[in-house]
Amino acid sequence: MRKSLPFFLILVVILTGIAIIEFSEKNSLREAPKLDDSVYLHVRFAVWTGKELIVGADVFIKGKNTNEFWIYKISEDKKEVALRIPIGNRSIPGETAVWTEREILIFGGTENEGTTYQTPDVYSYNPETNQLRILNVSLPYPNSGKAVLWNGRYVYLFIKPENLGEKFVYRFDPERLRFEKLNVTYPEGFGNPGTCGYSTVWYKDRGYLIFRDKIAAFDPHSLSFKWFNATLPTKYYARSAVATEDGIFIFGGFLTWENFSREIFKFNPEKNSLEKMKSELPFGIAQAPAVWNGRYVYIIGGYSNGRDVNAIITYDYKLDKIEKLLLVKEKQT
């Protein structure tokens, strides 16, 4: 009996510690600054236009049992629902999106409420006129993983169709509304760039795709990819990434629906270096759009422990600190 007592005490301490961690993470998630506490929502995309944050989400309205697609505009002095579209039999925009300095181009979506069928639609949203329209062009492979990048002239669309062993890169010209399939070379072991939807960034004339523990660079001039020697310590899926003037920051990810990461990394492509930051996210998160407004990084929505996150996490990358503030300074409207 004396020999078993220390092990029992150790087990109690370990289980207590796990319970404390789980309780702490649940409380952190509950206390996180909400994007919108009036609805249940699933964030589909987020971009920074230079003066405001635009977020697209499908929402379930509390008390009314109805679903709508909303576009939020968030700036330093206000937050507003700029556009509300009843879903019903209409498709829901927004698998991935880019800001072109003039409009938000939104690629793909899903069929009407209650289905998961992906649509071939390409949308344009103009924040100035608050107009959302479907463009006269269709995605080459609607049912696919998708990631997009904007280089100032073209959109690069990385896709891996479902049930196909192939992967493709297309260049989209928004002026001509035309997709062009590119003849791209891939390094050995390059898998599915389409799953990098929230961890694909444009940084200093190159595209960077983070997939599990690896980082690949896409060169639009040579139409080729290359692996970096720097590798992340864990093979997490669906990380979030954002490019700043100080490098690329990588957040979260998941292995299973019960194993989400809180880690933050900084990747410097020029030095081929990867640094784990001291700060961590307040809770594990994956598949969340991340944007940079020139001062802070905002991680919006995403998933945590198998459920949608209704929150905005603010990260001060200069101080390596999670802030308690929202993008909106005044009371939200």
N, C-alpha and C positions, 0 to 999 in steps of 0.2 A: 504493500500500500504506500509505503514511503517513497518507493521508486516511481510510482505512477503519478504522485502528486505534482512534482515539478512540470511534467508534460501537460497535465490537466490545466495548470495555471497558465502555461505558455499558450495552450490552445484557447483558453478564455480570453487572454490578452489579444491574440491574433483576431479572433472572431469579433471582439469588441472594437478593435481597430478598423476592421472591414465595415462594421455597422456604422461607425462614426464617419468613415469616408463616404459611404453611400448616403447617409443622412445629410452630410455636408453638401454633397453634389446635388441632391434633390432640393435642398434649401437654396443653394446658389442659383439653380435653374428657376426656382419659383420667384426669387427676389431679383432676377436679372431685369434690366430696363426693357419694358415691353415695346415692341413696334406698334402694336395696337391691341389694347386689352378689351376692346368691344366685340371682337370676333375671334373665331378660330381660323387660323390661316396657314397656308403653305406658300412660302416665298419661292417664286420661280426665277426671278432675275433681279439684279440691282446694278445700277451704273451711277457714276458721278459725272455730271455734265460740266463741271467747272464752277457752278454756282449752287447746285442743289443735287440731292440724292433722289433718284427715281427708282422705285421698287414696284415690281409687278407681282401680284399674289392672287391665288384663288382663295376665297374666304367662305366660311360658313357662318351665317349671321345668327347670333344667339337670339333665341326667343322666336325667330321667324321660320327656322328650318328651311332656309333658302341658301343657294350657292350663287356667288357672283365673282367676277374677275375685277379686281381693283388695281388702280395705279395710284401710288402715293407719291407726293412731292414733299420732300423734307429739306428745309434749310435752317439756318441758324435761328430764325425768329418764328418759324411756324411749321406745322405739318398739316397737310390737307389730303383728302381723298379726291384726286383730280378727275378720276374717271371711274365709273361704275357700270359694268356690263353684266346683265343677267346671263347666266350660263345656259340653263335649259337645254335646248338642242344645239346650241352653238359650240364651236370648238373653243378650247382654252389656250390662249397664246402663251408661249414662253418656255422653251426648253433651255435656250441659251441666247445671249444678246450682247451687242456691242454698241458703244457710243461713237458716232462718226464725226463729232463736232457740229453736226447739224441735225441729226435724227438718231433715234435708237432703232437699230435693226434687230428684229426678234426672229429667231429661226426655230421653226417647229412649234409643236404644241400637242395637246391631246384632244381626242374627240369629246363629245358632250359628256356631261356629268354622269359618273358611274361607270365609265369605260376607261381603258388604258390604251386604246388604239392611237398611235401617233399620226399626226396630220402632216402633209407636205407644205403647209402654209409658211410664207415669209411675210412678216409684218413690218410696218414702219410706224413709229410713234414720234410725233413732233411735240416736244414739251412747250414750245411757244404757243402753238395753236391748240394744243391738247387734242390732237386728232390721231386716232389709231386706224390704220387702213391695211388691208391685205394687198400685197403687191402681185403683179401679174407674172409670177414666176413660181416654180415648185421645186422643192428639195429633191435631189436625185435619189436619195434613200430615206424616206420618212422614218421607217422603223430601224433606228440605229442609235448608237451612242454618238453624241455630238459635242464638239468644242469649237469655239470660234475666236479669231484674233483680228484686230484692225490695225493696219500698218500706216494709216494716213491716206491710203488710196484704195486698197482692196480689203475685202474680208477673206481670211483664210479659214476654211471649214474643214475640220478633221473629223472623219466619220468611220465607224466600224459597223456595217450593217449586221442586223441580227441574222443568224443562221447562215452566214457567209464567212469563209475563212479569210477573205480579203479585207484590206483597209484602204482608204482613199483620202486624198487631199484635194479639195476644190478651191478655186479662187472665184470669188463673187465680185462682180463689178456693179456697184449700186447705181451708176449712171446709166448703164446699158441693160440692167436687170438680167445679167447673164452669168451662169455658172460655167466654169471651165475646169475640166479634170486635169490635174497636173501629173507629170511623170516624175514621181518622187522616189528617191532611194532611201532605204531604211537600214539602220545598223542591225547587227545580229541580236535577236532577242527582243526586238521592238514589237510590243503587243498591240494594245488597243488604245490609240490616242483619243478616241471618242469618249472614253470613260473619264477623261481629265477635264470635264466641263467646267469645274470650279477651280481647277488648279492649273489653268493654262493662261499665261501672261505674256504680254509684249514688253520687252526690255531692251533698249538700245539696239534697235534694228534686227532683233532676233525674237523668235517665239520660244518660250520655255514651257515644257509639259512635264509635270510631276506625276509619275505613275508608280504607286506603291513606294518602293525604296529608291527608285531611280529617277534621274533628271535628264531629259533630252532637250537639245537645242535644235530648232528648225531654222534653217537659212533660206529665206525666200529668194535669194539670188541664185544659189546653186541647186535649190530645190532638194535639199538633203537634210537628214537628221544626224546628230552625233550624240553619243553618251558622254556625260561628265563622269570623272573618276569619283567625285564626291557622292556618297550614298547616304540615305537616311537610315537610322538604326533599326527601324521596324517597317514591315511591309503593309502599312495601312492603306486602305482604299479611300477614295473620295475626300482627299485633303482639300483645303482652301488655300489659295495663294494670291498675292497681290504684289505688284511691282512698285517700288518707291525710288527716289533718287539715291537711296542708300543701299539698294539691293532688293532681293526678292524675299518676302516673308511668307512662311508656310505654316499653316495652322491645322491642328486636329487630324481627323481621319478615323476610320474604324476597321476592326478585324471581324467582329460579329456584332449583332444588334445589342449585345450586352457589353461590348468592349470598345469604347470610344476614347480617343486620345485628347488630352488637354495640352499637348506639347506645342511649342512655338519654336521655329527654326529660322535662321537668316542665312540665305544663300548668296554668295558673291560670285557671279560668273567670271569676272575678270581674274580673281584669285583662285577660282575653282575650290572655294572653301565653304564649309558648312558649319554653322555655329548654333548650338542649342541655347536658347535664351533662358535666363533665370526665371522670368515670369511664366505663368501658365494660364490657360483659359480658366474661367470660373467653373466650367463643367466641360465634359467631353462633348465634342461636336464634330459633325461631318457634313459634306455636301451643302455648304453654306456659301453664298456669294460674298466676296470680300472686295471692298473698294477703298481707295486712298484719296483723300481730299487735299493733299499737300501738307497736311499736318498730322492727322490721325488716320488709323486704319479702322474701318467699321466692318464687322462680321455680322451679316444680317440673316436671320432665320436659320435654315438648315435642319439637321436631325440630331437628336440626342436620345440614346437608349430606345431607339425604334419609334420615336414620335417627333412630330414637327415642333420646331422651336419658335416661339413668338417673342423674339428678343433682338436687341442690337447690342453687341459687345464692342466697346470702344477700347482700342489699343494704342497707347502712345509708344511708338517704336523708337523714338529718340531717347526716351527715358526707360524703355523696356518695362512698361507698367500698364496694367489694366485699369482704365479709368471708370469712374462711376457715372460719368456724364453721358447724356444722349447728345446726338447731333443738334437737337432742338434745345435751345437755351430757355425759352419761355414756355409757359404752359401750352400743351398741345391742344389744338382745336379739332 
